[in-house]
Amino acid sequence: MSERQSNNGSAFGRRKALALPFAALAARSGRAVAQAKEPFRFGCLMPTTGLEAGYGLDFVKTFEMATKDINDHGGVNGHPLEMVVLDTQAKPELAIPAAQKLIDVDKVPLIVTAWSSVVKALGPVMNRGRTLQLNMGANSPDIANLGDFTYSTFPLADVDVTALANYCHTKMGKRRAAVLYINNDTGIGGAKLFRDTFTKAGGEIVAFEAYDPKATDFTGLLLKVRVANPDMVHMHSLAELPQVIAQMRQLGMTQQITSYSVGYNPKILAQLGAAAEGLIVTSLAPTSTANPNVVKLLDLWKQVGRAPNGLPYLQYAWDTTLVTAQVYGWLDQQNMPLTGENCRKALLAIKTFDLPMTGKLAVTDDHKVQKPVYLYVVKNQQFTLLETIA
């Protein structure tokens, strides 16, 4: 994968690599490795089986890498950080009982989650259980409205999808767009946002079509789009994205295709080959060229023996582990018990986190995160930076 970067992302490059904040936590313990104090545990709900496991397993692996790094540097004030992982298959009906187990049996005060349908379903569960949910990868705009116990470390779709839709109209001159989306919380919110932003910019949405999450044949849907004759097609998909693109190209449809950050994945390039050329996707994290700290994560994945799925998401996975450690460290320093309510207090008290992989995170009252948006286009089987939108 190419990791080219423009000067717009050079804030990281203009200074030395960020000192990892967990090293400061370790320094307080006076030891290089976490000692035999009581472990501080957090929950992790990810799809480790099912259609989304390709992403979920790599998220979990990155959480494990970050947790090990924290513990190798002394843990959280000498307390080892431990993760309890349960499978969701990215399905709310599995995520809810898994969350209840983490809350009632494992007694974790904080749970890290992703996938919009899962995060949204868990909002009421977290409010009732007064347990803090940190969303590190879901982008439905509705996530900002789930209540006091759900916060995001990852920007919602109103950041990158809005930037993408405006770019397509104002910079690329697109006037007639079709929107295809998976009919769940991930697809619905992002698709509506693209539609509304593109229309507000002066464009026309000539087709707005949903498909079932279990669908494998998209021919009928794509034929409707072909009749509508758009000059671009935006796809708000999940793991099925390469299938939709491949079938579109097989039908002779040559329109510009865009997607959001789920499309920034080397696996998709391998699956699609030449059909991926021209695909435009978003990313919400700086590359290793702009931020030298990312090299550390890439080196760890080299030890795994392959390129990871969805590197920008994995940068948020690493940093969310660090946010968890800092929240726990703050409570430990204040001699406050690790409860969900106290974790929320700590998150709001710390408020600003200077994170190694994705940069500054500011926790705000509107439960939203603002980050630069990087637009990439596939050229010669590589993701090449197209534009940076601050």
MIGUMI-96374 format. One record per residue (C-alpha): y, x negated, z negated; residue number from 0. Coordinates in Angstrom, 2 decimals, always signed. Layout:
MIGUMI-96374
pt py:Y px:X pz:Z nr:NUM;
...
This chain:
MIGUMI-96374
pt py:+0.00 px:+0.00 pz:+0.00 nr:0;
pt py:+3.44 px:-1.29 pz:+0.87 nr:1;
pt py:+5.84 px:-1.51 pz:-2.04 nr:2;
pt py:+9.11 px:-2.05 pz:-0.20 nr:3;
pt py:+12.24 px:-1.09 pz:-2.07 nr:4;
pt py:+15.95 px:-0.80 pz:-1.35 nr:5;
pt py:+18.82 px:-2.19 pz:-3.35 nr:6;
pt py:+19.42 px:+1.28 pz:-4.76 nr:7;
pt py:+16.54 px:+0.68 pz:-7.12 nr:8;
pt py:+17.64 px:-2.80 pz:-8.06 nr:9;
pt py:+18.80 px:-2.04 pz:-11.58 nr:10;
pt py:+15.38 px:-3.17 pz:-12.72 nr:11;
pt py:+15.45 px:-6.24 pz:-10.48 nr:12;
pt py:+18.88 px:-7.40 pz:-11.64 nr:13;
pt py:+17.66 px:-8.03 pz:-15.15 nr:14;
pt py:+14.64 px:-9.60 pz:-16.69 nr:15;
pt py:+11.53 px:-7.49 pz:-17.09 nr:16;
pt py:+12.05 px:-5.06 pz:-19.93 nr:17;
pt py:+10.68 px:-6.26 pz:-23.25 nr:18;
pt py:+7.93 px:-3.77 pz:-23.97 nr:19;
pt py:+9.13 px:-1.66 pz:-26.92 nr:20;
pt py:+5.68 px:-1.54 pz:-28.51 nr:21;
pt py:+5.94 px:-5.29 pz:-29.05 nr:22;
pt py:+8.77 px:-4.52 pz:-31.45 nr:23;
pt py:+6.51 px:-2.08 pz:-33.27 nr:24;
pt py:+3.88 px:-4.78 pz:-33.55 nr:25;
pt py:+6.41 px:-7.27 pz:-34.90 nr:26;
pt py:+7.09 px:-5.04 pz:-37.88 nr:27;
pt py:+3.43 px:-5.26 pz:-38.88 nr:28;
pt py:+3.55 px:-9.08 pz:-38.84 nr:29;
pt py:+0.20 px:-9.28 pz:-37.05 nr:30;
pt py:-0.80 px:-9.82 pz:-33.44 nr:31;
pt py:-3.59 px:-7.24 pz:-33.51 nr:32;
pt py:-3.70 px:-3.86 pz:-35.21 nr:33;
pt py:-5.34 px:-4.13 pz:-38.63 nr:34;
pt py:-7.70 px:-1.78 pz:-40.44 nr:35;
pt py:-5.16 px:+0.85 pz:-41.37 nr:36;
pt py:-5.71 px:+4.54 pz:-40.79 nr:37;
pt py:-5.75 px:+5.24 pz:-37.02 nr:38;
pt py:-2.97 px:+7.32 pz:-35.52 nr:39;
pt py:-4.62 px:+9.72 pz:-33.06 nr:40;
pt py:-3.23 px:+11.70 pz:-30.15 nr:41;
pt py:-4.88 px:+14.18 pz:-27.81 nr:42;
pt py:-5.23 px:+13.87 pz:-24.05 nr:43;
pt py:-6.14 px:+16.85 pz:-21.86 nr:44;
pt py:-6.95 px:+15.78 pz:-18.29 nr:45;
pt py:-9.35 px:+16.78 pz:-15.50 nr:46;
pt py:-12.17 px:+14.26 pz:-15.76 nr:47;
pt py:-14.47 px:+16.40 pz:-13.61 nr:48;
pt py:-13.80 px:+18.83 pz:-10.77 nr:49;
pt py:-11.50 px:+18.71 pz:-7.75 nr:50;
pt py:-8.62 px:+16.94 pz:-9.50 nr:51;
pt py:-10.74 px:+14.31 pz:-11.26 nr:52;
pt py:-9.63 px:+11.62 pz:-8.79 nr:53;
pt py:-6.21 px:+11.76 pz:-10.39 nr:54;
pt py:-7.30 px:+12.74 pz:-13.89 nr:55;
pt py:-9.74 px:+9.87 pz:-14.38 nr:56;
pt py:-7.10 px:+7.37 pz:-13.30 nr:57;
pt py:-4.60 px:+8.93 pz:-15.69 nr:58;
pt py:-7.11 px:+8.54 pz:-18.53 nr:59;
pt py:-7.88 px:+4.96 pz:-17.52 nr:60;
pt py:-4.17 px:+4.14 pz:-17.62 nr:61;
pt py:-3.78 px:+5.78 pz:-21.05 nr:62;
pt py:-6.65 px:+3.56 pz:-22.20 nr:63;
pt py:-4.96 px:+0.46 pz:-20.76 nr:64;
pt py:-1.66 px:+1.29 pz:-22.47 nr:65;
pt py:-3.36 px:+2.11 pz:-25.78 nr:66;
pt py:-5.24 px:-1.19 pz:-25.72 nr:67;
pt py:-2.03 px:-3.05 pz:-24.97 nr:68;
pt py:-0.29 px:-1.39 pz:-27.90 nr:69;
pt py:-3.17 px:-2.22 pz:-30.23 nr:70;
pt py:-3.35 px:-5.80 pz:-28.97 nr:71;
pt py:+0.28 px:-6.15 pz:-30.02 nr:72;
pt py:-0.32 px:-4.87 pz:-33.55 nr:73;
pt py:-0.65 px:-1.14 pz:-33.01 nr:74;
pt py:+1.88 px:+1.23 pz:-34.52 nr:75;
pt py:+3.15 px:-0.65 pz:-37.56 nr:76;
pt py:-0.38 px:-1.98 pz:-38.01 nr:77;
pt py:-2.08 px:+1.37 pz:-37.41 nr:78;
pt py:-4.41 px:+1.40 pz:-34.39 nr:79;
pt py:-3.51 px:+4.05 pz:-31.83 nr:80;
pt py:-6.47 px:+6.20 pz:-30.79 nr:81;
pt py:-6.83 px:+8.75 pz:-28.01 nr:82;
pt py:-9.09 px:+11.81 pz:-28.00 nr:83;
pt py:-9.79 px:+12.92 pz:-24.42 nr:84;
pt py:-11.10 px:+16.33 pz:-23.40 nr:85;
pt py:-11.76 px:+17.62 pz:-19.87 nr:86;
pt py:-9.74 px:+20.51 pz:-18.40 nr:87;
pt py:-10.80 px:+20.39 pz:-14.72 nr:88;
pt py:-7.09 px:+21.28 pz:-14.29 nr:89;
pt py:-8.03 px:+24.85 pz:-15.27 nr:90;
pt py:-6.17 px:+26.85 pz:-17.94 nr:91;
pt py:-9.34 px:+28.64 pz:-19.05 nr:92;
pt py:-10.84 px:+25.27 pz:-20.02 nr:93;
pt py:-7.63 px:+23.70 pz:-21.28 nr:94;
pt py:-6.90 px:+26.39 pz:-23.89 nr:95;
pt py:-10.12 px:+26.02 pz:-25.92 nr:96;
pt py:-9.92 px:+22.23 pz:-25.54 nr:97;
pt py:-6.40 px:+22.27 pz:-26.97 nr:98;
pt py:-7.52 px:+24.50 pz:-29.83 nr:99;
pt py:-10.24 px:+21.98 pz:-30.68 nr:100;
pt py:-7.75 px:+19.13 pz:-30.69 nr:101;
pt py:-5.42 px:+21.11 pz:-32.95 nr:102;
pt py:-7.93 px:+22.74 pz:-35.33 nr:103;
pt py:-10.78 px:+20.21 pz:-35.46 nr:104;
pt py:-9.34 px:+16.83 pz:-34.49 nr:105;
pt py:-6.03 px:+17.59 pz:-36.20 nr:106;
pt py:-3.90 px:+15.71 pz:-33.66 nr:107;
pt py:-0.16 px:+16.39 pz:-33.91 nr:108;
pt py:+0.62 px:+15.50 pz:-30.29 nr:109;
pt py:-1.20 px:+16.20 pz:-27.01 nr:110;
pt py:-0.47 px:+14.65 pz:-23.62 nr:111;
pt py:-1.03 px:+16.95 pz:-20.65 nr:112;
pt py:-0.50 px:+17.37 pz:-16.90 nr:113;
pt py:-1.04 px:+19.94 pz:-14.10 nr:114;
pt py:+1.41 px:+22.82 pz:-14.11 nr:115;
pt py:-1.06 px:+25.64 pz:-14.65 nr:116;
pt py:-2.48 px:+23.81 pz:-17.66 nr:117;
pt py:+0.89 px:+22.88 pz:-19.18 nr:118;
pt py:+2.21 px:+26.43 pz:-18.80 nr:119;
pt py:-0.93 px:+27.99 pz:-20.28 nr:120;
pt py:-0.73 px:+25.66 pz:-23.27 nr:121;
pt py:+2.92 px:+26.42 pz:-24.06 nr:122;
pt py:+2.13 px:+29.41 pz:-26.31 nr:123;
pt py:-0.84 px:+27.57 pz:-27.85 nr:124;
pt py:+1.39 px:+24.66 pz:-28.84 nr:125;
pt py:+4.04 px:+26.98 pz:-30.23 nr:126;
pt py:+1.50 px:+28.81 pz:-32.38 nr:127;
pt py:-0.20 px:+25.61 pz:-33.50 nr:128;
pt py:+3.14 px:+23.82 pz:-33.93 nr:129;
pt py:+1.75 px:+20.85 pz:-32.01 nr:130;
pt py:+3.88 px:+18.75 pz:-29.66 nr:131;
pt py:+2.92 px:+18.83 pz:-25.98 nr:132;
pt py:+4.16 px:+15.98 pz:-23.78 nr:133;
pt py:+3.88 px:+16.78 pz:-20.07 nr:134;
pt py:+3.53 px:+13.53 pz:-18.13 nr:135;
pt py:+2.81 px:+14.77 pz:-14.61 nr:136;
pt py:+3.28 px:+18.48 pz:-13.99 nr:137;
pt py:+6.37 px:+19.61 pz:-12.08 nr:138;
pt py:+6.68 px:+23.41 pz:-12.20 nr:139;
pt py:+10.33 px:+24.25 pz:-12.99 nr:140;
pt py:+9.11 px:+26.87 pz:-15.49 nr:141;
pt py:+7.84 px:+24.12 pz:-17.82 nr:142;
pt py:+11.39 px:+23.67 pz:-19.11 nr:143;
pt py:+11.21 px:+27.16 pz:-20.65 nr:144;
pt py:+7.98 px:+26.96 pz:-22.67 nr:145;
pt py:+9.58 px:+26.66 pz:-26.07 nr:146;
pt py:+10.25 px:+24.14 pz:-28.81 nr:147;
pt py:+6.94 px:+22.31 pz:-28.65 nr:148;
pt py:+6.73 px:+21.38 pz:-24.96 nr:149;
pt py:+8.74 px:+18.47 pz:-23.61 nr:150;
pt py:+8.37 px:+16.50 pz:-20.39 nr:151;
pt py:+8.43 px:+12.76 pz:-19.82 nr:152;
pt py:+8.11 px:+13.49 pz:-16.08 nr:153;
pt py:+10.85 px:+15.09 pz:-13.92 nr:154;
pt py:+10.23 px:+18.67 pz:-12.85 nr:155;
pt py:+10.37 px:+19.84 pz:-9.24 nr:156;
pt py:+14.06 px:+20.67 pz:-9.40 nr:157;
pt py:+14.66 px:+16.91 pz:-9.22 nr:158;
pt py:+12.59 px:+15.63 pz:-6.29 nr:159;
pt py:+11.91 px:+18.82 pz:-4.33 nr:160;
pt py:+15.61 px:+19.73 pz:-4.35 nr:161;
pt py:+16.50 px:+16.24 pz:-3.13 nr:162;
pt py:+13.81 px:+16.40 pz:-0.43 nr:163;
pt py:+14.86 px:+19.82 pz:+0.89 nr:164;
pt py:+18.51 px:+18.79 pz:+1.10 nr:165;
pt py:+17.59 px:+15.54 pz:+2.81 nr:166;
pt py:+15.51 px:+17.34 pz:+5.44 nr:167;
pt py:+18.41 px:+19.58 pz:+6.37 nr:168;
pt py:+21.44 px:+17.32 pz:+5.99 nr:169;
pt py:+20.04 px:+13.90 pz:+6.97 nr:170;
pt py:+17.15 px:+14.78 pz:+9.29 nr:171;
pt py:+18.79 px:+17.76 pz:+10.93 nr:172;
pt py:+15.86 px:+20.13 pz:+10.35 nr:173;
pt py:+16.81 px:+23.78 pz:+10.76 nr:174;
pt py:+13.56 px:+25.81 pz:+10.84 nr:175;
pt py:+11.03 px:+25.08 pz:+8.10 nr:176;
pt py:+7.63 px:+26.48 pz:+7.22 nr:177;
pt py:+6.36 px:+26.20 pz:+3.65 nr:178;
pt py:+2.64 px:+26.15 pz:+2.81 nr:179;
pt py:+1.55 px:+26.10 pz:-0.82 nr:180;
pt py:-1.43 px:+26.38 pz:-3.10 nr:181;
pt py:-1.33 px:+29.71 pz:-4.91 nr:182;
pt py:-1.09 px:+28.46 pz:-8.49 nr:183;
pt py:+1.63 px:+27.28 pz:-10.86 nr:184;
pt py:+1.94 px:+23.91 pz:-9.16 nr:185;
pt py:+2.42 px:+25.36 pz:-5.69 nr:186;
pt py:+4.40 px:+28.51 pz:-6.39 nr:187;
pt py:+7.30 px:+26.96 pz:-8.30 nr:188;
pt py:+7.73 px:+23.97 pz:-6.01 nr:189;
pt py:+7.44 px:+26.06 pz:-2.83 nr:190;
pt py:+10.08 px:+28.53 pz:-3.98 nr:191;
pt py:+12.38 px:+25.69 pz:-4.92 nr:192;
pt py:+12.05 px:+24.07 pz:-1.49 nr:193;
pt py:+12.59 px:+27.44 pz:+0.21 nr:194;
pt py:+15.68 px:+28.32 pz:-1.81 nr:195;
pt py:+17.25 px:+24.86 pz:-1.53 nr:196;
pt py:+16.62 px:+24.58 pz:+2.21 nr:197;
pt py:+18.05 px:+28.07 pz:+2.79 nr:198;
pt py:+21.09 px:+27.36 pz:+0.64 nr:199;
pt py:+21.74 px:+24.22 pz:+2.71 nr:200;
pt py:+21.89 px:+26.41 pz:+5.84 nr:201;
pt py:+18.30 px:+26.21 pz:+7.08 nr:202;
pt py:+15.88 px:+29.00 pz:+7.90 nr:203;
pt py:+12.40 px:+29.49 pz:+6.43 nr:204;
pt py:+10.32 px:+30.87 pz:+9.31 nr:205;
pt py:+7.01 px:+30.99 pz:+7.40 nr:206;
pt py:+6.22 px:+31.03 pz:+3.68 nr:207;
pt py:+2.46 px:+31.11 pz:+3.22 nr:208;
pt py:+0.16 px:+30.70 pz:+0.21 nr:209;
pt py:-3.53 px:+29.83 pz:+0.23 nr:210;
pt py:-6.28 px:+30.20 pz:-2.35 nr:211;
pt py:-6.92 px:+27.10 pz:-4.52 nr:212;
pt py:-10.59 px:+27.24 pz:-3.44 nr:213;
pt py:-9.82 px:+27.41 pz:+0.29 nr:214;
pt py:-11.26 px:+24.81 pz:+2.65 nr:215;
pt py:-10.45 px:+26.36 pz:+6.05 nr:216;
pt py:-6.73 px:+26.72 pz:+6.74 nr:217;
pt py:-6.96 px:+27.61 pz:+10.44 nr:218;
pt py:-5.70 px:+31.19 pz:+10.20 nr:219;
pt py:-2.78 px:+30.15 pz:+8.03 nr:220;
pt py:-1.82 px:+27.31 pz:+10.35 nr:221;
pt py:-2.01 px:+29.48 pz:+13.45 nr:222;
pt py:+0.56 px:+31.81 pz:+11.87 nr:223;
pt py:+2.79 px:+28.82 pz:+11.25 nr:224;
pt py:+2.33 px:+27.60 pz:+14.82 nr:225;
pt py:+3.50 px:+30.97 pz:+16.15 nr:226;
pt py:+6.59 px:+30.78 pz:+13.89 nr:227;
pt py:+7.47 px:+27.49 pz:+15.64 nr:228;
pt py:+9.14 px:+25.54 pz:+12.79 nr:229;
pt py:+10.58 px:+22.07 pz:+13.32 nr:230;
pt py:+9.08 px:+20.91 pz:+10.01 nr:231;
pt py:+6.37 px:+21.94 pz:+7.53 nr:232;
pt py:+6.62 px:+21.37 pz:+3.78 nr:233;
pt py:+3.30 px:+21.41 pz:+1.89 nr:234;
pt py:+3.14 px:+21.92 pz:-1.86 nr:235;
pt py:-0.52 px:+21.14 pz:-2.40 nr:236;
pt py:-2.93 px:+19.32 pz:-4.68 nr:237;
pt py:-6.17 px:+17.52 pz:-3.79 nr:238;
pt py:-6.54 px:+19.61 pz:-0.62 nr:239;
pt py:-3.39 px:+18.16 pz:+0.98 nr:240;
pt py:-5.22 px:+15.82 pz:+3.41 nr:241;
pt py:-7.45 px:+18.68 pz:+4.57 nr:242;
pt py:-4.45 px:+20.86 pz:+5.40 nr:243;
pt py:-2.72 px:+18.03 pz:+7.27 nr:244;
pt py:-5.87 px:+17.10 pz:+9.19 nr:245;
pt py:-6.47 px:+20.70 pz:+10.32 nr:246;
pt py:-2.82 px:+21.07 pz:+11.31 nr:247;
pt py:-3.02 px:+18.00 pz:+13.53 nr:248;
pt py:-6.33 px:+19.16 pz:+15.00 nr:249;
pt py:-4.56 px:+22.33 pz:+16.13 nr:250;
pt py:-2.07 px:+20.21 pz:+18.04 nr:251;
pt py:+0.82 px:+20.85 pz:+15.65 nr:252;
pt py:+3.06 px:+17.79 pz:+15.70 nr:253;
pt py:+5.88 px:+18.94 pz:+13.40 nr:254;
pt py:+7.33 px:+16.74 pz:+10.69 nr:255;
pt py:+5.35 px:+17.16 pz:+7.43 nr:256;
pt py:+6.78 px:+16.66 pz:+3.96 nr:257;
pt py:+5.27 px:+16.91 pz:+0.51 nr:258;
pt py:+6.13 px:+15.95 pz:-3.06 nr:259;
pt py:+4.82 px:+13.10 pz:-5.21 nr:260;
pt py:+1.16 px:+14.17 pz:-5.00 nr:261;
pt py:+1.24 px:+12.83 pz:-1.44 nr:262;
pt py:+2.18 px:+9.29 pz:-2.53 nr:263;
pt py:-1.42 px:+8.15 pz:-2.71 nr:264;
pt py:-3.21 px:+5.41 pz:-0.71 nr:265;
pt py:-6.37 px:+7.51 pz:-0.74 nr:266;
pt py:-4.64 px:+10.07 pz:+1.48 nr:267;
pt py:-3.82 px:+7.39 pz:+4.02 nr:268;
pt py:-7.45 px:+6.31 pz:+4.08 nr:269;
pt py:-8.61 px:+9.91 pz:+4.54 nr:270;
pt py:-6.14 px:+10.84 pz:+7.28 nr:271;
pt py:-5.77 px:+7.66 pz:+9.29 nr:272;
pt py:-3.36 px:+8.18 pz:+12.20 nr:273;
pt py:-2.80 px:+11.82 pz:+11.18 nr:274;
pt py:-0.77 px:+10.56 pz:+8.21 nr:275;
pt py:+1.87 px:+8.89 pz:+10.39 nr:276;
pt py:+5.34 px:+10.28 pz:+9.74 nr:277;
pt py:+4.42 px:+12.04 pz:+6.50 nr:278;
pt py:+7.36 px:+12.04 pz:+4.08 nr:279;
pt py:+6.67 px:+12.21 pz:+0.34 nr:280;
pt py:+8.61 px:+11.74 pz:-2.87 nr:281;
pt py:+8.13 px:+9.31 pz:-5.73 nr:282;
pt py:+9.84 px:+9.38 pz:-9.10 nr:283;
pt py:+9.08 px:+5.86 pz:-10.29 nr:284;
pt py:+10.28 px:+2.42 pz:-9.17 nr:285;
pt py:+7.93 px:+0.00 pz:-7.41 nr:286;
pt py:+6.93 px:-3.46 pz:-8.57 nr:287;
pt py:+9.57 px:-4.91 pz:-6.24 nr:288;
pt py:+12.31 px:-3.10 pz:-8.14 nr:289;
pt py:+10.69 px:-3.33 pz:-11.57 nr:290;
pt py:+8.59 px:-6.42 pz:-12.37 nr:291;
pt py:+6.90 px:-4.65 pz:-15.29 nr:292;
pt py:+4.88 px:-2.59 pz:-12.80 nr:293;
pt py:+3.11 px:-5.80 pz:-11.74 nr:294;
pt py:+1.38 px:-5.78 pz:-15.13 nr:295;
pt py:-0.10 px:-2.36 pz:-14.43 nr:296;
pt py:-1.14 px:-3.34 pz:-10.92 nr:297;
pt py:-2.82 px:-6.47 pz:-12.26 nr:298;
pt py:-4.83 px:-4.39 pz:-14.71 nr:299;
pt py:-5.95 px:-2.16 pz:-11.86 nr:300;
pt py:-6.97 px:-5.20 pz:-9.84 nr:301;
pt py:-9.42 px:-5.89 pz:-12.65 nr:302;
pt py:-10.84 px:-2.41 pz:-12.08 nr:303;
pt py:-11.47 px:-3.47 pz:-8.50 nr:304;
pt py:-9.52 px:-0.89 pz:-6.52 nr:305;
pt py:-6.10 px:+0.59 pz:-5.93 nr:306;
pt py:-5.31 px:+3.46 pz:-8.31 nr:307;
pt py:-4.68 px:+7.04 pz:-7.27 nr:308;
pt py:-1.05 px:+8.08 pz:-7.59 nr:309;
pt py:+0.56 px:+4.90 pz:-8.95 nr:310;
pt py:+3.92 px:+6.57 pz:-9.82 nr:311;
pt py:+2.09 px:+9.10 pz:-12.01 nr:312;
pt py:+0.24 px:+6.26 pz:-13.71 nr:313;
pt py:+3.55 px:+4.63 pz:-14.57 nr:314;
pt py:+4.45 px:+7.82 pz:-16.43 nr:315;
pt py:+1.02 px:+7.83 pz:-18.08 nr:316;
pt py:+1.65 px:+4.33 pz:-19.44 nr:317;
pt py:+5.14 px:+5.16 pz:-20.63 nr:318;
pt py:+4.08 px:+8.45 pz:-22.23 nr:319;
pt py:+1.56 px:+6.52 pz:-24.31 nr:320;
pt py:+4.44 px:+4.33 pz:-25.41 nr:321;
pt py:+6.61 px:+7.36 pz:-26.25 nr:322;
pt py:+3.75 px:+8.61 pz:-28.42 nr:323;
pt py:+3.53 px:+5.25 pz:-30.20 nr:324;
pt py:+7.28 px:+5.18 pz:-30.83 nr:325;
pt py:+7.27 px:+8.73 pz:-32.17 nr:326;
pt py:+4.45 px:+7.85 pz:-34.56 nr:327;
pt py:+6.14 px:+4.57 pz:-35.50 nr:328;
pt py:+9.39 px:+6.35 pz:-36.34 nr:329;
pt py:+7.57 px:+8.81 pz:-38.60 nr:330;
pt py:+5.64 px:+6.02 pz:-40.30 nr:331;
pt py:+8.89 px:+4.18 pz:-41.03 nr:332;
pt py:+10.37 px:+7.35 pz:-42.50 nr:333;
pt py:+7.25 px:+7.95 pz:-44.61 nr:334;
pt py:+6.84 px:+11.33 pz:-42.93 nr:335;
pt py:+3.39 px:+12.77 pz:-42.22 nr:336;
pt py:+2.20 px:+12.97 pz:-38.61 nr:337;
pt py:+2.55 px:+16.67 pz:-37.88 nr:338;
pt py:+3.59 px:+18.44 pz:-34.71 nr:339;
pt py:+6.84 px:+19.56 pz:-36.25 nr:340;
pt py:+7.64 px:+16.04 pz:-37.41 nr:341;
pt py:+6.70 px:+14.61 pz:-34.02 nr:342;
pt py:+9.24 px:+16.95 pz:-32.46 nr:343;
pt py:+11.84 px:+15.83 pz:-35.01 nr:344;
pt py:+11.11 px:+12.20 pz:-34.21 nr:345;
pt py:+11.32 px:+12.77 pz:-30.46 nr:346;
pt py:+14.74 px:+14.37 pz:-30.85 nr:347;
pt py:+15.91 px:+11.73 pz:-33.34 nr:348;
pt py:+14.98 px:+8.81 pz:-31.09 nr:349;
pt py:+16.28 px:+10.76 pz:-28.10 nr:350;
pt py:+16.54 px:+7.80 pz:-25.68 nr:351;
pt py:+13.54 px:+5.68 pz:-24.77 nr:352;
pt py:+13.89 px:+2.48 pz:-22.73 nr:353;
pt py:+10.48 px:+2.45 pz:-21.07 nr:354;
pt py:+8.89 px:-0.44 pz:-19.18 nr:355;
pt py:+7.35 px:+1.33 pz:-16.19 nr:356;
pt py:+9.81 px:+4.13 pz:-15.34 nr:357;
pt py:+13.05 px:+3.16 pz:-17.04 nr:358;
pt py:+15.25 px:+5.15 pz:-19.35 nr:359;
pt py:+14.03 px:+8.51 pz:-20.65 nr:360;
pt py:+16.62 px:+10.78 pz:-22.23 nr:361;
pt py:+15.27 px:+13.74 pz:-24.21 nr:362;
pt py:+17.63 px:+16.68 pz:-23.69 nr:363;
pt py:+18.03 px:+20.18 pz:-25.06 nr:364;
pt py:+17.16 px:+21.72 pz:-21.69 nr:365;
pt py:+13.71 px:+20.07 pz:-21.75 nr:366;
pt py:+14.34 px:+18.41 pz:-18.37 nr:367;
pt py:+14.20 px:+14.80 pz:-17.21 nr:368;
pt py:+16.52 px:+13.20 pz:-14.67 nr:369;
pt py:+15.32 px:+10.23 pz:-12.59 nr:370;
pt py:+16.14 px:+8.69 pz:-9.20 nr:371;
pt py:+14.13 px:+10.09 pz:-6.27 nr:372;
pt py:+12.49 px:+7.72 pz:-3.81 nr:373;
pt py:+11.58 px:+9.15 pz:-0.40 nr:374;
pt py:+8.78 px:+7.39 pz:+1.48 nr:375;
pt py:+7.59 px:+7.78 pz:+5.06 nr:376;
pt py:+4.19 px:+6.68 pz:+6.33 nr:377;
pt py:+4.60 px:+4.00 pz:+9.00 nr:378;
pt py:+1.69 px:+1.96 pz:+10.31 nr:379;
pt py:-0.54 px:+3.23 pz:+7.52 nr:380;
pt py:+1.88 px:+2.17 pz:+4.79 nr:381;
pt py:+4.32 px:+3.99 pz:+2.56 nr:382;
pt py:+7.73 px:+2.62 pz:+3.52 nr:383;
pt py:+10.91 px:+3.43 pz:+1.61 nr:384;
pt py:+13.09 px:+5.84 pz:+3.56 nr:385;
pt py:+15.86 px:+6.71 pz:+1.08 nr:386;
pt py:+16.74 px:+6.45 pz:-2.60 nr:387;
pt py:+18.61 px:+9.40 pz:-4.08 nr:388;
pt py:+20.14 px:+8.73 pz:-7.48 nr:389;
